[in-house]
């Protein structure tokens, strides 16, 4: 396990503002701005802590793992990727997913277009009308999957509507790196 910080993590620069485009994968989470994928170390610098007993603290080259974060009594289990060409510690890996939900985790999170929990389905549809998305319904829930046309359909936003309002948002972006 090599603890050296990879160049990609050293070169990461947090966005200065939330982008206007959903395809930029910027997120405002608890008052801090991130662009996915984002180094675990950036979350730690912003006050998150890692539950080491419930996290993959060492991740192989090009592999994925899980890191359980705590922030203001909120627990979040994040999917992370090691983009380095060597096995390294979790702090050097990248968070590729973020989520907020009415159930858990109850983060204050906003994504481009000012999409956040509580906006109406009509407001959401106005924001996403020029994006690629699919809609599905099941019981009391309506699911919108907004996906990036240049990447995998796994890269995008899953937004759940319940009782006419955004109930949860999950954003995922883990591009292939050269």
C-alpha positions in Angstrom: 0.0 0.0 0.0 1.5 3.3 -1.1 0.2 6.3 0.9 1.7 8.8 -1.6 -1.0 11.2 -2.8 -1.7 10.6 -6.6 -1.3 13.5 -9.0 -5.0 13.4 -9.8 -5.8 14.1 -6.1 -3.1 16.8 -5.9 -4.5 18.5 -8.9 -8.2 18.5 -7.8 -9.7 22.0 -7.5 -13.1 22.5 -5.9 -15.6 24.4 -8.1 -16.1 28.1 -7.2 -19.8 27.9 -8.0 -22.5 25.3 -8.7 -22.5 24.8 -12.4 -25.5 25.5 -14.6 -25.1 22.1 -16.4 -26.1 18.8 -14.8 -23.3 17.2 -17.0 -20.6 19.0 -14.9 -21.5 17.0 -11.8 -21.0 19.8 -9.3 -22.7 19.5 -5.9 -23.3 21.8 -3.0 -23.2 19.5 0.1 -23.6 21.0 3.5 -22.4 24.4 2.3 -19.3 23.1 0.5 -18.8 22.7 -3.3 -17.6 19.5 -4.9 -17.2 18.2 -8.4 -17.5 14.4 -8.7 -15.3 12.5 -8.7 -13.8 14.2 -5.6 -10.9 13.1 -3.4 -11.9 11.6 0.0 -9.2 14.0 1.5 -11.3 17.0 0.4 -14.3 15.7 2.4 -12.0 15.1 5.4 -10.7 18.7 5.1 -14.4 19.9 5.2 -15.2 18.2 8.5 -16.2 14.7 7.5 -14.7 11.8 9.4 -14.2 8.1 8.4 -15.6 5.2 10.4 -12.5 3.0 9.8 -14.2 -0.1 11.1 -16.9 0.1 8.4 -14.7 1.3 5.5 -12.2 -0.1 3.0 -9.1 1.8 4.3 -6.9 0.3 1.6 -8.0 0.0 -2.1 -6.2 -1.7 -4.9 -5.1 0.0 -8.1 -8.1 0.8 -10.3 -10.4 -0.8 -7.7 -13.5 0.4 -5.9 -14.5 0.3 -2.3 -16.8 1.9 0.4 -16.0 4.6 2.9 -18.5 5.3 5.7 -18.4 9.0 6.5 -19.8 10.9 9.5 -20.8 14.6 9.3 -23.0 16.4 11.9 -24.5 13.2 13.1 -25.2 12.1 9.5 -23.8 8.8 8.4 -23.1 8.2 4.7 -21.6 5.2 3.0 -19.9 6.5 -0.2 -18.7 4.5 -3.2 -15.1 5.4 -3.9 -12.6 4.6 -6.7 -8.8 4.4 -6.7 -7.7 6.1 -9.9 -4.0 5.6 -9.0 -1.9 3.0 -10.7 -0.9 1.6 -7.3 -2.8 0.4 -4.2 -3.3 3.2 -1.7 -5.2 4.5 1.3 -8.8 5.6 1.3 -7.9 9.2 1.7 -6.3 9.1 -1.8 -9.3 7.7 -3.5 -12.3 9.5 -5.0 -15.9 9.8 -3.9 -18.0 9.0 -7.0 -21.5 9.1 -5.5 -23.4 11.5 -3.3 -26.9 11.2 -2.0 -29.6 13.0 0.1 -32.9 11.6 1.0 -35.9 12.4 3.2 -35.0 9.2 5.1 -31.2 9.0 5.3 -28.8 10.6 4.7 -30.6 13.9 5.3 -27.9 16.2 3.8 -28.4 19.7 2.7 -27.6 19.1 -1.0 -28.2 21.0 -4.2 -27.2 20.0 -7.7 -27.1 22.2 -10.9 -30.4 23.8 -11.8 -31.0 24.4 -8.1 -32.4 20.9 -7.8 -32.8 20.0 -4.1 -35.2 18.1 -1.8 -38.6 19.7 -1.6 -38.9 21.3 -5.1 -42.0 20.2 -7.0 -42.0 17.7 -9.8 -43.2 20.5 -12.1 -40.1 22.6 -11.2 -37.9 19.5 -11.8 -39.4 18.9 -15.2 -38.7 22.5 -16.2 -35.1 22.2 -15.2 -34.5 18.8 -16.9 -36.5 19.4 -20.1 -33.3 19.7 -22.3 -31.5 16.8 -20.7 -31.6 13.0 -21.5 -33.8 11.3 -18.9 -36.0 8.4 -18.3 -39.1 8.2 -16.1 -40.5 5.3 -14.2 -43.3 4.9 -11.6 -43.8 2.4 -8.9 -46.4 2.8 -6.2 -46.2 6.2 -4.6 -42.9 7.0 -6.2 -41.8 8.5 -9.5 -38.2 8.0 -10.6 -36.2 10.2 -12.9 -32.9 9.0 -14.2 -31.0 11.9 -15.9 -28.0 10.5 -17.7 -24.9 11.9 -19.5 -25.1 11.0 -23.2 -21.3 10.9 -23.5 -20.7 8.5 -20.7 -22.3 5.4 -19.1 -26.0 5.6 -18.2 -24.7 4.9 -14.7 -23.2 8.4 -14.7 -26.0 10.8 -13.8 -28.7 11.6 -11.4 -31.4 9.5 -9.8 -34.2 11.7 -8.5 -37.2 10.3 -6.7 -40.5 12.1 -6.4 -43.0 11.4 -3.6 -46.2 13.3 -3.0 -45.3 15.7 -5.8 -41.9 16.8 -4.5 -38.3 15.7 -4.8 -37.8 13.2 -2.1 -34.2 12.1 -2.8 -31.3 12.8 -5.1 -28.4 10.6 -5.9 -25.6 11.7 -8.2 -22.9 9.4 -9.6 -19.9 10.2 -11.8 -16.9 7.9 -12.2 -15.4 8.6 -15.6 -12.7 6.4 -17.1 -9.3 8.0 -16.8 -6.4 7.5 -19.1 
